[in-house]
Every structure is written in structure tokens, then in C-alpha cells.
Amino acid sequence: MAGEIEVSKPLSGLLSGLAQDAFHGHPGITEELLRSQLYPEVPPEEFRPFMAKMKGILKSIASADMDFNQLEAFLTAQTKKQGGITSDQAAVISKFWKSHKTKIRESLMNQSRWDSGLRGLSWRVDGKSQSRHSAQMHTPVAIMELEIGKSGQNVTPDSESVFRAGLWDTAWQARNLNFCVWSLMRSRSPKS
């Protein structure tokens, strides 16, 4: 930004605003609000890339859940990078992270936790009508469908697809385990 401004208070406020928006679910914090309150003399075309850089740095630190040694190494690398940050900005970011790490980490953990409960269950028993091996024909198969989620919350397509992918992976692993057990039992059975 043109001419270095007093770094500490405005940058600390910017980081707080970005954290409120990104990690604590307060979407009313806009770019224009942050610029007008913290950097009123900076034109929007200069503020926008500065804010994006700080947001990226903050998200990198938070997503990696950096301890203080990792943080210092990361910020040192950012100060040496062309178009990076100044050492004063690195000091403010470090101070901010040290005082807000716990709250941000808790917020991220709460956002990623499902807090799941069983919302519904349906089941049925089918008989296999096709199989590679005739011994498996007409074998009963139990099919269970579990609906998991927070009570009062509809499952979104994204979480549903992730959940289904996880179930598919689990089902595939169970099928492979079942096949391995069946193969092992068959290999140990007496030959006729």
C-alpha cells in the first residue's frame, strides 16, 4: 500500500474482522466496512489485494493449526517473499494469532464436528438372486439405511455426498473384508 500507515491497530482490527467473518460466522463484516473503519484513506483498488493477502495468510495459519514455531517460520518466509508482508505486519499477525488461536481453533472444530444423531433407520432383508458362486445364491442379505445428522437440520447436498462417499467407502471395505473372510473359510474347509 502507498505509504506505510501505523501498522498495529488497523491491521489487528482487520485480522479480527476477517476472523469474525471467516471463522466465527459473522457475515455482516464486509470489505467496505473494514476499509472505511480501518483504512479510510486507502483507495479500494489498493485495499482489496491487501485484504485478500491478509485473509489468505490468516486462513493458511488457521487451517494448518500452526504452533508458534511454525508460525514464526511461516511469517519469516512471508517477509522474504516478493510482494509479501513487512516485519511489522508479521509481528502484528503473530501477536494476533497468539491471542486468538484457541478461539479460532474451537470455532473450526465446532464447524467441522457433525454432532450427529440417528434421525432415521430403515432396513430390509433381500435374497441374492445372482452370484458368481452358486453357493451364495438365495443367501439372505440385510440392507440398512441410516439417516444421520443434527436434529432439525436438513442434510445439504455437499454433506450428503461426502457422507454417502464415506458410507460407500465403508461398504466397499466391509465387502472386501467379507470376501477375505469367505475366501479364508473356503480355503480351510475340507476338500470334498
C-alpha positions in Angstrom: 0.0 0.0 0.0 1.2 3.5 -0.7 3.0 4.9 2.3 3.1 2.7 5.4 0.4 3.6 7.8 0.6 2.9 11.5 0.5 -0.9 11.3 -0.6 -2.3 14.7 -4.2 -1.1 15.4 -5.7 -1.1 11.9 -4.1 -4.5 11.0 -5.2 -6.0 14.2 -8.7 -4.7 13.6 -8.6 -6.1 10.0 -7.5 -9.5 11.3 -10.2 -9.5 13.9 -12.8 -8.6 11.2 -11.5 -11.3 8.9 -11.6 -13.9 11.7 -15.1 -12.9 12.6 -16.2 -13.3 9.0 -14.3 -16.5 8.1 -14.3 -18.5 11.4 -17.0 -17.2 13.7 -19.9 -16.9 11.3 -20.5 -13.1 11.3 -21.1 -12.5 7.6 -22.1 -8.8 8.0 -18.4 -7.8 8.0 -17.8 -6.6 4.5 -14.8 -5.3 2.7 -16.2 -1.8 2.5 -16.9 -1.8 6.3 -13.4 -2.9 7.1 -11.9 -0.4 4.7 -14.0 2.6 5.8 -13.4 1.9 9.5 -9.7 0.8 9.5 -8.1 2.2 6.3 -10.3 5.1 5.2 -7.5 6.9 3.3 -6.6 3.8 1.2 -8.4 3.5 -2.1 -10.5 0.3 -2.6 -8.3 -0.9 -5.5 -5.3 -0.9 -3.1 -7.2 -2.2 -0.1 -8.8 -5.2 -1.9 -5.4 -7.0 -2.7 -4.1 -6.2 0.8 -7.2 -7.6 2.5 -7.0 -10.7 0.2 -3.4 -11.3 1.2 -4.2 -11.0 4.9 -7.2 -13.3 4.6 -5.0 -15.9 2.8 -2.3 -15.7 5.4 -4.9 -16.0 8.2 -6.6 -18.9 6.6 -3.2 -20.7 6.0 -2.3 -20.2 9.6 -5.6 -21.4 10.9 -6.0 -24.4 8.5 -2.6 -25.6 9.4 -3.3 -25.0 13.1 0.2 -23.6 13.4 2.1 -23.7 16.6 4.3 -20.8 17.5 7.4 -22.2 15.9 5.6 -23.0 12.7 4.0 -19.5 12.8 7.4 -17.8 13.1 8.9 -19.8 10.2 5.8 -19.1 8.0 5.8 -15.4 8.8 9.6 -15.2 8.2 9.1 -16.8 4.8 6.2 -14.4 4.0 8.5 -11.4 4.8 11.2 -12.7 2.5 8.7 -13.4 -0.3 8.4 -10.7 -3.0 5.1 -8.9 -2.5 4.9 -10.5 0.9 4.5 -8.7 4.2 6.6 -6.4 6.3 8.3 -7.5 9.6 5.9 -5.1 11.4 2.9 -6.8 9.8 4.4 -10.2 10.7 4.7 -9.1 14.4 1.0 -8.0 14.4 -0.1 -11.2 12.8 2.0 -13.2 15.3 0.5 -11.3 18.3 -3.0 -11.7 16.9 -2.6 -15.5 16.4 -1.1 -16.0 19.8 -4.1 -14.3 21.4 -6.9 -15.7 19.1 -5.6 -19.2 18.3 -7.7 -21.0 20.8 -11.0 -19.3 19.8 -10.4 -19.8 16.1 -9.4 -23.5 16.6 -12.5 -24.1 18.7 -14.7 -22.4 16.1 -13.2 -24.5 13.3 -13.6 -27.7 15.4 -17.3 -26.8 16.1 -17.8 -26.2 12.4 -16.3 -29.5 11.4 -18.0 -31.6 14.0 -21.2 -33.1 12.9 -22.7 -33.6 16.4 -24.6 -36.3 14.7 -27.5 -38.3 15.8 -29.6 -41.0 14.3 -32.5 -39.3 12.6 -33.9 -42.4 10.8 -33.4 -46.0 10.2 -34.9 -48.4 7.6 -34.0 -51.9 6.9 -34.9 -54.9 4.8 -33.8 -58.4 4.1 -33.2 -59.4 0.4 -32.3 -62.7 -1.1 -29.4 -62.8 -3.6 -30.7 -63.8 -7.0 -27.3 -63.6 -8.8 -23.9 -64.5 -7.8 -20.6 -65.7 -9.2 -20.8 -68.7 -6.9 -23.9 -70.8 -6.8 -23.5 -71.4 -3.0 -24.2 -67.7 -2.5 -27.5 -67.8 -4.4 -30.6 -67.1 -2.3 -28.4 -66.1 0.7 -30.3 -63.5 2.8 -28.7 -60.0 2.8 -29.6 -57.4 5.3 -29.7 -53.8 3.9 -29.8 -51.0 6.4 -30.2 -47.3 5.6 -29.2 -44.9 8.4 -30.1 -41.2 8.3 -27.5 -39.3 10.3 -27.4 -35.6 11.1 -28.2 -32.9 13.5 -31.8 -32.8 14.7 -33.8 -30.2 12.9 -31.1 -29.8 10.2 -31.6 -31.0 6.6 -28.7 -32.7 5.0 -27.2 -30.5 2.4 -26.2 -32.0 -1.0 -22.5 -31.4 -0.2 -22.6 -33.0 3.3 -24.9 -35.8 1.9 -22.4 -36.6 -0.9 -19.5 -36.6 1.5 -21.5 -38.8 3.8 -22.5 -41.2 1.0 -19.0 -41.3 -0.3 -17.8 -42.3 3.3 -20.6 -44.9 3.5 -19.7 -46.2 0.1 -16.1 -46.5 1.1 -17.0 -48.2 4.3 -19.4 -50.6 2.5 -16.6 -51.4 0.0 -14.2 -52.1 2.8 -16.8 -54.3 4.5 -17.4 -56.2 1.2 -13.7 -56.7 0.8 -13.4 -57.9 4.4 -16.4 -60.2 3.9 -14.8 -61.6 0.7 -11.5 -62.2 2.5 -13.2 -64.0 5.4 -15.2 -66.1 2.9 -12.0 -66.9 1.0 -10.2 -67.8 4.2 -13.1 -70.0 5.4 -13.3 -71.7 2.0 -9.5 -72.4 1.9 -9.7 -74.0 5.3 -12.7 -76.1 4.7 -12.1 -79.8 4.0 -11.9 -80.7 0.3 -14.6 -83.0 -1.0 
